[in-house]
């Protein structure tokens, strides 16, 4: 005899929001240059609409600051900073509620440091998350976000980091 259990879906749709901080590394390589790393940090706020126990969708807004790369070889990629906004869908694993997977699309308006040169970059993000702590008011997560920027002049332009996220219900 087999016993099969299922999770029931919630009839309630509720909102949650929070703050996140991400120390990350920008990985940059243009056609005529070699690959270099740029340390960066991102701070954001967000809110989610929780449709049921497993699916949530949200919007976010934040600020990104990337430092200049090293000067090895006599040159460096310039630092940049700017605002970002995005949308994301997150799925909670059915039998492992402490693991989530997020997929998102972002857009950023940035400025190279010490210049008046602005640029726009869309990006996509894949973000596995692990719940560290949770109660009826707050959940704390650590994430491993991987972001790919659509930069038409770059061979590669992506970032990876360690995001700390606090969700208030």
C-alpha positions in Angstrom: 0.0 0.0 0.0 1.3 3.4 -1.0 0.5 6.6 0.9 0.7 9.7 -1.3 0.6 13.1 0.3 0.0 16.4 -1.4 0.2 20.0 -0.4 -2.9 22.2 -0.5 -2.7 25.5 -2.2 -3.6 28.6 -0.2 -6.8 30.4 -1.1 -5.3 33.7 0.1 -3.1 36.0 -2.0 -0.9 38.1 0.3 1.9 40.6 0.0 5.4 40.6 1.4 8.3 43.0 1.0 11.9 43.5 2.1 15.4 44.5 1.7 18.5 42.9 0.2 22.2 43.5 0.0 24.5 41.8 -2.5 28.3 41.9 -2.6 29.2 40.7 -6.0 31.8 40.5 -8.8 31.2 41.9 -12.3 32.9 39.8 -14.9 33.7 41.9 -18.0 35.4 41.2 -21.3 35.2 43.3 -24.4 36.3 42.2 -27.9 39.6 44.0 -27.9 40.4 43.5 -24.2 40.9 40.6 -21.8 38.6 39.4 -19.1 38.7 41.4 -15.8 36.8 41.3 -12.5 35.2 44.3 -10.9 34.1 44.2 -7.2 30.6 45.6 -6.8 27.7 46.0 -4.3 24.0 46.2 -4.8 21.2 47.3 -2.4 17.6 46.8 -3.2 14.1 46.9 -1.9 11.3 44.7 -3.2 7.8 43.4 -2.7 6.2 40.1 -3.6 2.7 38.9 -4.4 2.4 35.4 -2.9 -0.1 33.6 -5.0 0.0 30.3 -3.1 2.5 28.2 -1.1 4.8 27.7 -4.0 4.7 30.7 -6.4 5.4 34.4 -5.9 6.0 37.3 -8.2 7.6 40.6 -7.4 9.1 43.9 -8.4 12.3 45.4 -7.2 14.3 48.6 -7.3 17.8 49.2 -6.2 21.2 50.8 -6.6 24.4 49.2 -8.0 28.0 50.4 -7.6 30.9 48.7 -9.4 34.5 49.7 -8.7 37.1 50.0 -11.5 38.9 46.8 -12.4 42.6 46.4 -11.7 45.2 48.2 -13.8 47.2 45.1 -14.8 48.4 45.5 -18.4 48.3 49.3 -18.1 44.5 49.7 -18.5 41.3 49.0 -16.5 37.6 48.8 -17.1 36.0 51.9 -15.5 33.7 51.8 -12.5 30.1 52.5 -12.9 27.0 53.1 -10.7 23.2 53.4 -11.3 19.7 52.4 -10.5 18.0 49.2 -11.4 14.5 47.9 -11.6 13.2 44.4 -12.2 10.5 41.8 -12.1 10.9 38.3 -10.8 9.1 35.0 -10.4 10.1 32.7 -7.5 9.2 29.1 -7.1 9.4 27.3 -3.7 10.4 23.6 -3.9 7.3 21.6 -2.8 9.0 19.3 -0.3 11.9 21.5 0.6 10.4 24.8 1.7 13.8 26.1 2.6 14.9 26.2 -1.1 13.6 28.7 -3.7 14.5 29.4 -7.4 14.0 32.8 -8.8 14.1 33.9 -12.5 14.0 37.6 -13.2 14.5 40.4 -15.8 16.1 43.7 -14.9 16.9 47.0 -16.5 19.5 49.4 -15.3 20.5 53.0 -16.1 24.1 53.5 -15.2 26.9 56.2 -15.3 30.6 55.5 -15.7 32.5 56.9 -12.7 34.0 60.4 -13.1 32.2 61.0 -16.4 28.9 62.1 -17.8 28.6 59.0 -20.0 25.3 57.1 -19.3 24.3 53.7 -20.6 21.3 51.4 -20.4 21.6 47.6 -19.9 18.9 45.0 -19.7 19.7 41.7 -17.9 18.3 38.4 -16.8 19.0 36.8 -13.4 18.9 33.2 -12.1 18.9 33.1 -8.4 18.7 30.0 -6.2 18.0 30.9 -2.5 18.2 29.1 0.8 16.1 30.0 3.8 18.3 30.5 6.9 15.6 31.5 9.3 11.8 31.9 9.3 8.9 32.8 11.6 5.5 34.2 11.1 6.8 37.8 10.6 10.3 37.5 8.9 12.2 35.2 6.6 16.0 35.5 6.1 17.6 34.1 2.9 21.0 33.7 1.4 21.1 33.6 -2.4 23.6 32.9 -5.2 22.4 35.3 -8.0 23.9 35.0 -11.5 23.1 37.9 -13.8 23.7 38.2 -17.5 23.8 41.7 -19.0 22.9 42.2 -22.7 25.7 44.4 -23.7 26.1 44.5 -27.5 29.8 45.5 -27.4 31.0 43.0 -24.8 32.1 39.4 -25.3 31.0 38.7 -21.7 29.3 40.9 -19.1 27.8 39.1 -16.1 27.9 39.2 -12.4 27.8 36.6 -9.5 27.5 37.3 -5.9 26.1 36.4 -2.5 22.8 38.1 -1.7 21.4 38.5 1.8 17.6 39.0 1.7 15.1 39.8 4.5 11.4 39.3 3.7 8.8 40.9 6.0 5.3 39.3 5.8 
